[in-house]
Amino acid sequence: MEVARTESVRLLLPRDVWYSFFNSPYPAHKACTAIDAYFENEALCPVEEGVVKEIKWFDAPRVRCDASPREPLILIDLGSDLVLKVLHVEPRVRIGERVYAGDPLGRIVVSGYLHPWSHPHAHFEIRKASDPYRARGALKLDLTPTLSRTPRPARLSTSYVVVEVGQHYAWLRPRSGTGFAGLALCGGWVDGGMPHYGYGALIGATGRPEGLVKVISSPASNVWLVEPLFRPRVAGVRVRGLASYLNQSLLKVIEPPSTLSGGDEVAIELVTSPGGKRA
């Protein structure tokens, strides 16, 4: 499926892969110039055709103890002075090799840039060939392909069932209703981690959102970057945040209560004022 485009390049993912444009604190995401794709093990080529131009490794921080101390970078020449920049993928391709959409690029690694609650993924940007490396400066993505296949959010239940509990996160399934993302607010699907990343996006919201969030900008039609005005509680306990991804109906709780167990039914509350008003 096509999920985004920029200039002459279409970004393509398998239909069962979840992804995110804005669930990250890093500048390329907030600028709407990057996409993270959550492949199960191996990253697949997201463009129709290209030639591997460069592979390099550089030192990375280690935010978590299981992370690799070295970060791989793959550049794929797309022609027309454009390259695909790939991060967090240990390459199994070679320089000079031609790759096509769906071809394996390599194994996804636990990057040193990931937070303890982050799931490994491949990071993609489309950049000018003359400026391939920086954290900023990639081409802005047109999200029309994702918006065209995004259903209008139904009102999701505030009751969730715990599916999985990890050390720093838990996955929850809505008790009733399914969706294009794990959380819907103000008439749009949430793509982001709020409030722990300080911002997120509402995808598909037709009007300016109000109440639970404050609008930062609108990088595209029916896409709003927002600052959260709420603090989430799960089973009555304040948590660090909620993470919601596109093409993923589960909701991730960041640093969940230690009392959660698989199969538990819990309520989610969004506390929107110092006095404890709930939504």
C-alpha positions as CSV (number, residue, x, y, z in Angstrom):
1,M,0.0,0.0,0.0
2,E,1.1,3.6,-0.6
3,V,1.3,5.5,2.6
4,A,3.0,8.8,1.6
5,R,4.8,10.4,-1.3
6,T,7.1,13.3,-2.1
7,E,8.0,14.7,-5.5
8,S,8.2,11.6,-7.8
9,V,8.7,9.0,-5.0
10,R,6.0,6.8,-3.5
11,L,6.5,5.2,-0.1
12,L,5.1,1.7,0.0
13,L,4.5,-0.7,2.9
14,P,2.9,-4.2,3.2
15,R,-0.7,-3.9,4.3
16,D,-0.2,-5.5,7.7
17,V,2.7,-3.2,8.8
18,W,2.0,-0.5,11.3
19,Y,3.7,2.8,11.0
20,S,4.1,6.3,12.3
21,F,5.0,9.8,11.0
22,F,4.9,11.6,14.4
23,N,5.4,9.1,17.2
24,S,9.0,10.2,17.9
25,P,10.7,13.1,19.6
26,Y,13.2,13.6,16.8
27,P,13.2,16.6,14.5
28,A,12.6,14.8,11.2
29,H,9.3,13.4,12.5
30,K,8.0,16.7,13.9
31,A,8.8,18.3,10.5
32,C,6.7,15.7,8.7
33,T,9.7,14.4,6.8
34,A,10.2,10.8,8.1
35,I,8.3,7.6,8.6
36,D,8.9,4.7,11.0
37,A,7.8,1.3,9.8
38,Y,7.4,-1.5,12.4
39,F,8.4,-4.6,10.4
40,E,8.5,-7.8,12.5
41,N,12.2,-8.6,11.9
42,E,13.5,-7.5,8.5
43,A,13.0,-4.2,6.8
44,L,11.7,-4.2,3.3
45,C,12.5,-1.7,0.6
46,P,9.7,1.0,0.6
47,V,10.4,2.5,-2.8
48,E,9.7,1.2,-6.3
49,E,13.3,1.0,-7.3
50,G,16.8,2.2,-6.4
51,V,20.5,1.4,-6.2
52,V,22.4,1.0,-2.9
53,K,24.7,4.0,-2.9
54,E,26.4,4.0,0.5
55,I,26.5,2.0,3.7
56,K,28.2,3.4,6.8
57,W,28.2,2.9,10.6
58,F,28.5,5.6,13.3
59,D,28.6,5.7,17.1
60,A,25.2,6.0,18.8
61,P,24.1,6.8,22.3
62,R,22.8,3.9,24.4
63,V,19.6,5.0,26.0
64,R,18.8,1.4,26.8
65,C,21.0,-1.5,27.9
66,D,20.1,-3.8,25.0
67,A,20.9,-1.3,22.3
68,S,23.6,-1.6,19.7
69,P,26.5,0.9,20.3
70,R,26.8,1.4,16.5
71,E,24.1,2.8,14.2
72,P,23.9,1.6,10.6
73,L,22.9,4.0,7.8
74,I,22.0,2.9,4.2
75,L,21.6,5.3,1.3
76,I,19.7,4.2,-1.8
77,D,20.0,6.3,-5.0
78,L,16.6,7.0,-6.4
79,G,17.7,9.1,-9.4
80,S,16.7,12.8,-10.0
81,D,19.1,13.9,-7.2
82,L,17.2,12.0,-4.5
83,V,18.2,9.3,-2.0
84,L,16.3,7.1,0.5
85,K,18.0,7.3,3.9
86,V,17.5,4.2,6.1
87,L,18.3,4.0,9.8
88,H,18.2,1.2,12.4
89,V,18.7,-1.6,9.8
90,E,21.7,-3.8,9.7
91,P,22.3,-4.1,6.0
92,R,22.2,-7.3,4.0
93,V,22.4,-5.4,0.8
94,R,25.7,-4.4,-1.0
95,I,26.8,-1.1,-2.5
96,G,25.8,-1.1,-6.2
97,E,22.9,-3.6,-5.7
98,R,19.6,-2.7,-7.3
99,V,16.6,-3.1,-5.0
100,Y,12.9,-3.1,-5.7
101,A,9.8,-2.6,-3.5
102,G,9.4,-5.4,-1.0
103,D,13.1,-6.6,-1.3
104,P,14.7,-7.2,2.1
105,L,17.2,-4.6,3.2
106,G,18.4,-6.1,6.4
107,R,17.6,-7.0,10.0
108,I,16.1,-4.3,12.2
109,V,18.4,-3.5,15.2
110,V,17.6,-2.1,18.6
111,S,19.0,1.3,18.0
112,G,20.9,3.3,20.7
113,Y,18.5,6.1,20.0
114,L,15.4,4.2,21.1
115,H,13.7,4.7,24.5
116,P,13.2,1.7,26.7
117,W,9.5,1.5,25.7
118,S,10.2,1.9,22.0
119,H,9.7,-1.0,19.6
120,P,12.4,-1.6,17.0
121,H,11.6,-0.2,13.5
122,A,13.1,1.1,10.3
123,H,13.3,4.8,9.8
124,F,12.9,6.2,6.3
125,E,13.5,9.7,4.8
126,I,13.7,11.0,1.2
127,R,16.5,13.5,0.9
128,K,18.4,15.5,-1.7
129,A,21.5,13.5,-2.7
130,S,23.7,16.5,-1.9
131,D,22.5,16.5,1.7
132,P,22.0,12.9,2.8
133,Y,23.1,12.7,6.4
134,R,21.7,15.4,8.6
135,A,18.9,15.0,11.2
136,R,17.0,17.9,9.5
137,G,16.5,18.8,5.9
138,A,14.6,15.8,4.4
139,L,11.8,16.4,2.0
140,K,8.4,17.0,3.5
141,L,6.0,14.1,3.0
142,D,2.6,14.3,1.4
143,L,0.3,12.2,3.6
144,T,-2.6,12.1,1.1
145,P,-2.3,8.3,0.5
146,T,-2.7,7.6,4.2
147,L,-5.5,10.1,4.6
148,S,-7.4,8.6,1.6
149,R,-7.6,5.3,3.3
150,T,-8.3,6.6,6.8
151,P,-11.8,5.9,8.1
152,R,-13.5,8.5,10.2
153,P,-12.9,7.6,13.9
154,A,-15.8,6.1,15.7
155,R,-16.1,6.8,19.4
156,L,-13.9,4.3,21.1
157,S,-14.7,2.8,24.5
158,T,-12.8,4.0,27.5
159,S,-12.6,0.4,28.7
160,Y,-9.6,-1.6,27.5
161,V,-8.3,-5.1,27.9
162,V,-4.6,-5.7,28.7
163,V,-3.1,-7.8,25.9
164,E,0.6,-7.8,26.9
165,V,2.7,-6.3,29.7
166,G,6.4,-5.5,29.2
167,Q,8.9,-3.9,31.5
168,H,8.3,-0.3,30.3
169,Y,5.0,-0.6,28.4
170,A,1.7,-2.5,28.0
171,W,-0.5,-3.1,25.0
172,L,-4.2,-2.6,25.4
173,R,-7.1,-3.5,23.2
174,P,-10.4,-1.5,23.2
175,R,-13.2,-3.4,24.9
176,S,-15.5,-2.3,22.1
177,G,-14.8,-1.0,18.6
178,T,-11.7,-1.2,16.4
179,G,-9.8,1.4,14.6
180,F,-7.1,2.6,12.3
181,A,-5.1,3.6,15.4
182,G,-5.1,2.9,19.1
183,L,-6.6,6.2,20.1
184,A,-9.0,8.7,18.6
185,L,-9.4,12.3,19.9
186,C,-11.2,15.4,18.7
187,G,-12.4,13.7,15.6
188,G,-9.0,12.3,14.4
189,W,-6.8,9.3,14.9
190,V,-3.8,9.9,17.2
191,D,-0.3,9.3,15.7
192,G,2.1,10.1,18.4
193,G,3.2,9.6,22.0
194,M,1.4,12.0,24.4
195,P,2.2,13.6,26.7
196,H,5.7,12.0,27.0
197,Y,7.0,13.4,23.7
198,G,5.2,16.8,24.2
199,Y,3.3,16.6,20.9
200,G,1.5,14.3,18.6
201,A,-0.7,14.5,15.5
202,L,-4.4,14.1,14.8
203,I,-4.9,12.4,11.4
204,G,-8.1,12.8,9.5
205,A,-9.7,15.5,11.8
206,T,-11.8,17.7,9.6
207,G,-12.1,20.6,12.0
208,R,-9.6,22.4,14.3
209,P,-9.4,20.3,17.5
210,E,-10.1,21.9,20.8
211,G,-10.3,20.9,24.5
212,L,-7.9,18.1,25.1
213,V,-5.1,19.5,22.9
214,K,-3.6,22.8,21.8
215,V,-2.9,23.2,18.0
216,I,0.8,23.7,17.1
217,S,0.5,23.7,13.4
218,S,-1.2,21.9,10.4
219,P,1.4,20.4,8.1
220,A,-1.2,19.1,5.8
221,S,-5.0,19.2,5.2
222,N,-6.8,17.3,7.9
223,V,-3.5,16.8,9.8
224,W,-3.0,18.7,13.0
225,L,0.2,18.8,15.2
226,V,-1.0,19.3,18.7
227,E,0.3,19.7,22.3
228,P,-1.5,17.6,24.8
229,L,-3.4,19.3,27.6
230,F,-4.1,16.1,29.5
231,R,-2.4,13.6,31.8
232,P,-3.5,10.0,31.3
233,R,-4.5,7.6,34.0
234,V,-4.9,3.8,33.6
235,A,-6.8,1.9,36.2
236,G,-6.8,5.1,38.3
237,V,-3.0,5.4,38.2
238,R,-1.2,8.2,36.4
239,V,1.1,6.9,33.7
240,R,3.9,8.5,31.6
241,G,2.0,8.5,28.4
242,L,-0.1,6.8,25.7
243,A,1.4,5.8,22.3
244,S,-0.8,5.4,19.3
245,Y,0.3,4.3,15.8
246,L,-1.3,4.2,12.3
247,N,-2.6,0.8,11.0
248,Q,-2.4,-0.5,14.6
249,S,-5.6,-0.8,16.6
250,L,-3.8,-1.5,19.9
251,L,-2.9,1.3,22.3
252,K,0.5,1.3,24.1
253,V,0.7,2.5,27.7
254,I,4.1,3.9,28.6
255,E,5.4,3.0,32.1
256,P,2.1,1.3,33.1
257,P,1.0,0.5,36.7
258,S,2.9,-2.4,38.1
259,T,-0.4,-4.1,39.0
260,L,-1.4,-4.7,35.4
261,S,-1.7,-8.3,34.2
262,G,-2.8,-9.8,30.9
263,G,-6.6,-10.1,30.6
264,D,-7.3,-7.3,33.0
265,E,-10.0,-4.8,32.0
266,V,-9.0,-1.2,32.8
267,A,-10.4,2.2,32.3
268,I,-8.4,5.1,30.7
269,E,-9.0,8.6,31.9
270,L,-7.6,11.8,30.5
271,V,-7.2,14.4,33.3
272,T,-7.5,17.8,31.7
273,S,-7.2,20.2,34.6
274,P,-5.3,20.7,37.9
275,G,-8.5,20.1,39.7
276,G,-8.8,16.6,38.3
277,K,-11.5,17.1,35.6
278,R,-11.7,13.9,33.5
279,A,-12.6,13.3,29.9
